Amino acid sequence: MGGKELRRVEIMDTTLRDGEQTSGVSFMPHEKLIVARALLQDLNVDRIEVASARVSDGERDAVRRICEWADRNDMLERVEVLGFVDGHASVDWIKQAGALRMNLLCKGSRRHCEEQLKKSLNEHIADIREVIVYAHEQGIGVNVYLEDWSNGMKSSADYVFGLVDGLQGLGIHRFMLPDTLGILNPLDLINFMRRMRKRYPKLHFDFHAHNDYDLAISNVLAAVLAGCQGIHTCVNGLGERAGNAPLASVQAILKDQFQAKTNIDESRLNEVSRLVEGYSGIAIPPNQPITGGNVFTQVAGVHADGDNKARLYQNDLIPERFGRKREYALGKNSGKANIMRNLEELGLDLTPEQAKRVTERIIELGDKKELVTQEDLPYIVSDVLKHATSDERVKLESYMVNTSYGLRPVASVRLDVNGTVYEETATGDGQYDAFVRCIRHIYRDKLGRQFPWLSNYTVTIPPGGRTDALVQTIIEWQFEGKTYHTHALDADQTEAAIKATIKLLNIIEENYK
């Protein structure tokens, strides 16, 4: 950069307000507090918008909890609440909740003003002024949203300029320009943002994208190129309709494509994304940039070969930046290089001939559309090299699970661990839960050891599957600071889950040799 100072861009995350407008998403007050802490304290976003005023008593409780925590940690001025042009009502609600910043929703297009409010521009400005004056009297700072600003600039730019002209000098911190209906493209946005910056060079402008045309990220970059000082985001791209600009993608693009500076701690992006995924119930697509499950997984063997030789298939999106690691998929497209990468990580040293046979076996499994994980490799190697089944140190001798209407499921298990057979019976909330409780009791009470923590559980049936179709169960486990994935295939879902569990027990048993 030759000593040139990096452009500073402010990030305001609205996951807890606009993100909660995603269909089917509703955060509990304690969940909002945990996400707010993660955003401000772990990720270090500049500001967060946490609620809309006057929604409910539960919403006010959530805002109060967040504000009390933020106040104790000198972050209260970074917490914002959406308010409305409604006289004193929103301001009073926000003050009672303990917040100090209001984002006032104003009409940014003539059509919204005249057809929804049935008011003239001057009447609307007078109403806005009344709210702002009262907010300042109550110690509440004010930013303003120009709702439908994008349509306003397209069809009534004179109205937009008249509105901003009328609000200048009222002590407004930021003018926030939303593409409310997601209609803009980057060329339009550059034009509109430059007109705003040229006419009002001393004002601070934020841009709020919507992704209806899948242009939210492109429009974010265009806004920054045109001089916008702040960007609004949502974790995982949550938001109404097609959502908002995803926080992780905004951070990566601003840093790598524009050489802009933010305060975001990139290493925490993945864990915060997973946190919001869990609370929202909206799964992260596997191909979602930065945070998707597959985006740092190389599938083609030629890619692994190139990475081995000179990192030929890697860009600036290094997974370690985001608290992740690169993986090399196993399947029909793997090739020898992918296999060797995974074998090296497991500490397995094979001859070229052995590696060839293992590769052929993985390709055979891939042709059947079976998922092959790194944890499967020792079993595949054992099978290919004709290892005896006695290598299994944990064997399921027998088990029984049953369920009856009105009664909790019951499981009985006989488990062989290193030649000693243990028996246990337990009840659970489901058949598999009862089985796992049996195993946990054996490990905790009879072996005096910890049992892995099940952190994710996925069941899939092939497209067009019937009631007798094979079920694939994939389980994610946490054990002694490591993450393991095991899977199994069976016509019975419980049986598939049990097989995956026994696979895991054999993997971790290697730690006790």
C-alpha positions in Angstrom: 0.0 0.0 0.0 3.1 2.2 0.0 2.2 3.7 3.4 -1.2 4.8 2.3 -3.7 4.9 5.1 -6.5 2.3 4.8 -10.1 3.5 4.3 -12.1 3.0 7.5 -15.6 1.5 7.2 -18.0 1.3 10.1 -20.1 -1.9 10.6 -23.6 -1.9 12.1 -25.1 -5.3 12.5 -28.8 -5.6 12.6 -29.2 -9.4 13.1 -31.2 -8.9 16.3 -33.7 -6.4 14.5 -33.8 -6.9 10.8 -32.5 -10.4 11.0 -35.4 -11.3 13.3 -37.7 -10.3 10.5 -36.7 -13.5 8.7 -39.8 -15.7 8.4 -39.9 -18.1 11.3 -37.2 -16.5 13.4 -37.8 -15.2 16.9 -35.1 -14.9 19.5 -35.7 -15.3 23.2 -34.5 -12.4 25.4 -31.6 -14.4 26.8 -30.6 -15.5 23.2 -30.6 -11.9 22.1 -28.3 -11.0 25.0 -25.9 -13.8 24.2 -25.8 -12.8 20.5 -25.4 -9.1 21.4 -22.4 -10.0 23.6 -20.9 -12.1 20.8 -21.3 -9.3 18.3 -19.9 -6.5 20.4 -17.4 -8.3 22.6 -16.1 -11.1 20.4 -16.5 -9.9 16.9 -16.1 -6.2 17.8 -18.7 -4.8 15.4 -19.0 -1.0 15.8 -22.7 -0.9 16.5 -25.7 -3.3 16.8 -29.4 -2.7 16.2 -31.2 -4.9 18.6 -35.0 -4.4 18.3 -37.9 -2.3 17.1 -39.6 -0.1 19.7 -43.1 -0.8 20.9 -43.2 -4.4 19.7 -43.8 -6.3 22.9 -43.0 -6.5 26.6 -40.7 -9.4 25.8 -38.8 -7.2 23.3 -38.4 -4.5 25.9 -37.1 -7.1 28.4 -34.5 -8.2 25.8 -33.4 -4.6 25.1 -33.2 -3.9 28.9 -30.9 -7.0 29.4 -28.6 -6.0 26.6 -28.4 -2.4 27.7 -27.7 -3.3 31.3 -24.8 -5.6 30.2 -23.6 -3.0 27.6 -23.6 -0.2 30.3 -21.5 -2.3 32.6 -19.0 -2.8 29.8 -18.9 0.8 28.5 -20.7 -0.3 25.2 -24.1 1.3 25.7 -23.7 3.9 23.0 -23.1 1.1 20.5 -26.6 -0.4 21.1 -29.4 1.0 18.9 -33.1 0.5 18.6 -35.4 1.2 15.7 -38.0 3.9 16.4 -40.9 5.5 14.6 -42.3 9.0 13.9 -45.0 8.6 16.5 -44.6 11.6 18.8 -43.2 10.6 22.2 -44.1 6.9 22.1 -41.0 5.3 20.6 -38.6 7.7 22.5 -40.3 6.8 25.8 -40.2 3.1 25.0 -36.5 3.3 24.2 -35.6 5.3 27.3 -37.6 2.9 29.6 -35.6 0.0 28.0 -32.3 1.8 29.0 -31.0 2.5 25.4 -29.3 5.7 24.4 -29.5 5.5 20.6 -32.6 5.5 18.3 -32.7 4.8 14.6 -35.7 6.8 13.5 -37.6 5.4 10.5 -38.5 8.2 8.1 -40.0 8.0 4.6 -37.3 8.3 2.0 -39.5 8.4 -1.1 -42.3 10.7 -2.1 -44.6 7.7 -2.8 -44.2 6.3 0.8 -44.7 9.8 2.3 -47.8 10.8 0.3 -49.5 7.4 -0.2 -48.8 5.7 3.1 -48.7 8.7 5.5 -51.0 10.9 3.4 -48.8 13.8 4.2 -46.7 16.4 2.4 -42.9 16.5 2.7 -43.1 19.6 4.9 -45.6 18.0 7.2 -43.4 14.9 7.5 -40.4 16.9 8.3 -42.3 18.8 11.0 -43.3 15.4 12.6 -39.7 14.1 12.4 -38.4 17.3 14.0 -40.8 16.9 16.9 -39.5 13.4 17.6 -35.8 14.4 17.3 -36.2 17.4 19.6 -38.0 15.3 22.2 -35.4 12.5 21.9 -32.6 14.9 22.6 -34.4 16.3 25.6 -34.5 12.7 26.9 -30.8 12.2 26.3 -31.4 9.9 23.3 -29.1 10.3 20.3 -30.7 9.9 16.8 -29.8 8.3 13.5 -32.4 8.4 10.7 -33.4 5.7 8.2 -34.6 7.1 4.9 -37.0 4.2 4.2 -37.3 3.3 0.5 -34.4 5.6 -0.3 -33.5 3.6 -3.4 -36.9 4.1 -5.0 -36.8 7.7 -3.8 -33.6 8.4 -5.7 -35.0 6.6 -8.8 -38.3 8.4 -9.0 -38.2 11.5 -6.7 -34.6 12.6 -6.0 -35.9 16.1 -5.3 -38.0 14.7 -2.5 -34.9 12.9 -0.9 -32.8 16.1 -1.1 -35.6 18.1 0.3 -36.0 15.7 3.2 -32.2 15.7 4.0 -32.1 19.5 3.6 -34.9 19.8 6.2 -33.2 17.5 8.7 -29.7 19.1 8.5 -28.7 20.9 11.7 -30.8 18.8 14.0 -27.9 16.9 15.5 -28.5 13.7 13.6 -25.5 11.4 13.8 -26.0 9.3 10.7 -28.2 9.2 7.7 -28.9 5.6 6.8 -29.8 4.8 3.2 -31.6 1.5 2.7 -32.3 -0.3 -0.5 -35.6 -1.4 1.2 -36.9 -3.5 -1.6 -33.6 -4.7 -2.9 -34.0 -3.1 -6.3 -30.6 -1.5 -6.9 -27.7 -2.7 -9.0 -24.1 -1.5 -8.4 -24.1 1.1 -11.2 -27.2 2.8 -9.9 -25.9 2.7 -6.4 -22.6 4.3 -7.2 -24.5 7.1 -9.0 -27.0 7.7 -6.2 -24.4 7.5 -3.4 -22.0 9.9 -5.2 -24.9 12.4 -5.6 -25.6 12.2 -1.8 -21.9 12.6 -1.0 -21.4 15.5 -3.4 -24.5 17.4 -2.1 -23.8 16.6 1.6 -20.0 16.1 2.0 -20.1 16.6 5.8 -22.8 14.1 6.6 -22.2 10.5 7.6 -24.0 7.9 5.4 -24.7 4.2 6.1 -25.9 1.8 3.4 -28.4 -0.9 4.2 -28.6 -3.6 1.5 -31.3 -6.2 0.7 -30.6 -9.3 -1.4 -33.7 -9.7 -3.5 -31.7 -9.8 -6.8 -28.7 -11.5 -5.1 -26.8 -8.2 -5.4 -26.5 -7.2 -1.7 -22.7 -7.9 -1.5 -22.1 -6.2 -4.9 -24.1 -3.2 -3.8 -22.1 -3.0 -0.5 -18.9 -2.8 -2.4 -20.4 -0.2 -4.8 -21.5 1.9 -1.8 -18.1 1.9 -0.2 -16.4 2.8 -3.5 -18.8 5.7 -3.8 -17.8 7.1 -0.4 -20.3 5.5 2.0 -18.9 5.5 5.6 -21.0 2.7 7.1 -22.4 -0.7 6.1 -25.3 -2.6 7.7 -25.0 -6.4 7.9 -26.8 -9.5 9.3 -25.0 -12.7 10.5 -25.6 -15.5 7.9 -27.5 -13.0 5.7 -30.7 -13.2 7.7 -33.4 -10.6 7.1 -36.7 -10.1 5.5 -37.5 -11.8 2.2 -34.1 -12.7 0.6 -32.2 -11.3 3.6 -29.4 -8.7 4.1 -25.7 -8.5 3.4 -24.0 -11.4 5.3 -21.5 -10.0 7.9 -18.8 -12.5 7.1 -18.9 -11.8 3.3 -18.9 -8.1 3.9 -15.8 -8.3 6.1 -13.9 -10.4 3.6 -14.8 -8.3 0.6 -14.0 -5.0 2.2 -10.7 -6.2 3.4 -9.6 -8.2 0.3 -11.2 -6.4 -2.6 -11.2 -2.8 -1.3 -8.3 -2.9 1.3 -10.7 -1.2 3.8 -10.2 -1.4 7.5 -12.9 -2.5 10.0 -12.7 -3.4 13.6 -14.0 -7.0 13.0 -12.2 -9.9 14.6 -12.3 -12.3 11.7 -11.2 -15.3 13.8 -14.6 -15.3 15.6 -16.8 -15.0 12.5 -17.4 -18.8 12.2 -18.3 -19.4 15.8 -20.7 -16.4 15.9 -22.3 -17.7 12.7 -22.8 -21.1 14.2 -24.3 -19.4 17.3 -26.9 -17.5 15.3 -27.6 -20.6 13.2 -28.5 -22.5 16.4 -30.7 -19.8 17.8 -32.4 -18.9 14.6 -33.0 -22.4 13.3 -31.9 -21.3 9.9 -29.2 -23.6 8.6 -26.1 -22.2 6.9 -26.0 -23.4 3.3 -23.0 -25.6 2.8 -21.8 -23.4 0.0 -22.2 -20.1 1.9 -19.0 -18.1 1.5 -16.7 -18.0 4.6 -19.1 -19.9 6.9 -20.5 -22.7 4.8 -19.6 -26.3 5.7 -18.0 -27.0 2.3 -16.3 -23.8 1.3 -12.8 -24.8 2.5 -13.1 -28.3 1.2 -11.2 -29.2 -1.9 -12.9 -32.1 -3.8 -10.8 -32.5 -7.0 -7.6 -34.4 -6.5 -5.7 -32.1 -8.9 -6.4 -29.2 -6.4 -4.9 -31.1 -3.5 -1.9 -31.9 -5.7 -1.4 -28.3 -6.6 -1.7 -27.3 -2.9 0.9 -29.8 -2.0 3.3 -28.4 -4.5 2.8 -24.6 -4.3 -0.6 -23.7 -2.8 -1.8 -23.3 -6.4 -5.5 -23.6 -5.6 -5.7 -21.3 -2.6 -6.7 -17.6 -2.5 -6.6 -14.9 0.2 -9.6 -16.6 1.9 -7.3 -18.7 4.1 -9.6 -20.7 6.5 -7.5 -20.0 9.5 -8.4 -16.3 9.2 -11.9 -17.3 10.1 -11.2 -19.9 12.8 -11.4 -22.8 10.4 -9.2 -25.3 8.5 -8.9 -26.5 4.9 -10.1 -30.1 4.3 -9.7 -32.4 1.3 -12.8 -34.3 0.5 -12.9 -38.1 -0.1 -15.0 -39.5 -2.9 -14.9 -40.5 -6.5 -13.1 -37.3 -7.6 -10.6 -37.4 -4.8 -7.5 -38.7 -6.5 -4.3 -39.8 -4.8 -3.4 -36.4 -3.5 -6.6 -35.9 -1.5 -6.2 -39.4 0.0 -2.6 -38.8 1.0 -3.5 -35.4 2.6 -6.0 -37.1 4.8 -3.8 -40.1 5.6 -1.0 -37.8 6.7 -3.3 -36.0 9.1 -4.2 -39.3 10.6 -0.6 -40.4 10.8 -1.2 -43.4 8.5 1.8 -44.2 6.3 1.0 -46.4 3.2 3.0 -47.7 0.4 2.2 -46.4 -3.1 0.4 -49.7 -3.9 -1.6 -49.6 -0.7 -2.5 -46.0 -1.3 -3.7 -46.9 -4.8 -5.9 -49.7 -3.5 -7.4 -47.4 -0.8 -8.1 -44.8 -3.5 -9.9 -47.3 -5.7 -12.0 -48.3 -2.7 -13.0 -44.7 -2.0 -13.9 -44.1 -5.6 -16.0 -47.2 -5.5 -17.8 -45.9 -2.4 -18.2 -42.5 -4.1 -19.9 -44.0 -7.1 -22.5 -45.3 -4.7 -23.0 -41.7 -3.5 -21.8 -42.7 0.0 -20.2 -40.0 2.0 -16.6 -40.8 3.0 -15.1 -38.9 5.9 -11.6 -38.7 7.3 -12.8 -40.8 10.3 -13.8 -43.6 7.9 -10.3 -43.9 6.5 -8.9 -46.2 9.1 -11.8 -48.6 8.5 -11.3 -48.4 4.7 -7.6 -49.0 5.1 -8.2 -52.0 7.4 -10.7 -53.4 5.0 -8.5 -53.0 1.9 -5.4 -54.3 3.7 -7.4 -57.3 5.1 -6.9 -56.4 8.7 -8.6 -58.7 11.1 -11.8 -57.5 12.7 -10.2 -58.0 16.0 -8.7 -54.5 15.5 -12.1 -53.2 16.7 -11.5 -52.5 20.3 -15.1 -51.6 21.0 -17.8 -54.1 19.8 -21.5 -54.1 20.3 -22.3 -57.6 21.4 -26.1 -57.0 21.5 -28.7 -54.4 22.1 -32.4 -54.0 22.5 -34.5 -50.9 22.2 -38.3 -50.6 22.5 -40.9 -48.0 22.7 -44.5 -48.1 23.8 -47.3 -45.5 23.6 -47.3 -43.4 26.8 -44.0 -44.8 28.1 -40.4 -43.7 27.7 -38.2 -45.8 25.3 -36.0 -48.3 27.0 -32.6 -49.7 25.8 -30.5 -52.6 27.1 -26.9 -52.9 25.8 -24.0 -55.4 26.0 -20.8 -53.6 25.0 -17.3 -55.2 24.7 -14.5 -52.8 25.4 -11.0 -54.2 25.1 -12.3 -57.7 25.8 -14.4 -56.9 28.8 -18.2 -57.0 28.4 -20.4 -54.4 30.1 -24.2 -54.4 30.4 -26.5 -51.5 31.0 -30.1 -50.5 30.8 -31.5 -47.0 30.5 -34.6 -45.0 29.5 -34.4 -41.9 27.2 -36.4 -39.4 25.2 -36.1 -41.6 22.1 -34.8 -45.0 21.2 -31.3 -43.6 20.2 -31.2 -41.4 23.3 -31.9 -44.4 25.5 -29.1 -46.3 23.7 -26.6 -43.4 24.2 -27.5 -43.1 27.9 -26.6 -46.8 28.3 -23.2 -46.2 26.7 -22.6 -43.1 28.7 -23.3 -44.9 31.9 -20.8 -47.6 30.9 -18.1 -45.1 30.2 -18.8 -42.9 33.2 -19.7 -45.3 35.9 -17.8 -48.5 34.9 -14.8 -47.2 32.9 -14.4 -43.9 34.8 -14.0 -42.0 31.5 -15.7 -39.2 29.7 -18.2 -39.9 26.9 -18.1 -37.6 23.8 -20.6 -34.8 23.4 -23.0 -35.1 20.5 -23.0 -31.6 18.9 -25.0 -32.2 15.7 -27.1 -35.0 14.2 -28.3 -35.1 10.6 -30.4 -37.7 8.9 -30.8 -37.9 5.1 -32.7 -40.1 2.7 -31.7 -40.2 -1.0 -34.1 -38.3 -3.4 -37.1 -40.4 -4.3 -36.5 -42.6 -1.2 -39.2 -44.9 0.0 -40.1 -46.0 3.5 -37.6 -48.8 3.1 -34.9 -46.6 1.7 -31.4 -46.5 3.2 -31.0 -43.8 5.8 -27.7 -42.0 6.2 -27.0 -40.7 9.6 -24.1 -38.2 10.1 -23.2 -37.3 13.7 -20.8 -34.5 14.8 -19.0 -35.1 18.2 -16.9 -33.0 20.5 -14.2 -34.9 22.5 -11.2 -33.5 24.3 -11.1 -30.3 22.2 -11.5 -32.1 18.8 -14.4 -32.4 16.4 -15.2 -35.8 14.9 -17.8 -36.8 12.2 -19.0 -40.3 11.9 -21.7 -41.7 9.6 -23.5 -44.9 8.9 -26.0 -46.3 6.4 -28.9 -48.5 7.3 -32.6 -49.1 6.5 -33.3 -48.2 10.1 -32.5 -44.8 11.4 -31.8 -45.9 14.9 -29.5 -48.6 13.7 -27.6 -46.2 11.5 -27.1 -43.8 14.4 -25.9 -46.7 16.6 -23.4 -47.8 14.0 -22.1 -44.3 13.7 -21.7 -44.2 17.5 -19.7 -47.4 17.6 -17.4 -46.0 14.9 -16.7 -43.1 17.1 -15.9 -45.2 20.2 -13.3 -47.1 18.2 -11.8 -43.9 17.0 -11.4 -42.4 20.5 -10.3 -45.7 21.9 -7.0 -45.1 20.1 -6.3 -42.5 22.7 -6.2 -45.1 25.4 -3.8 -47.6 23.9 
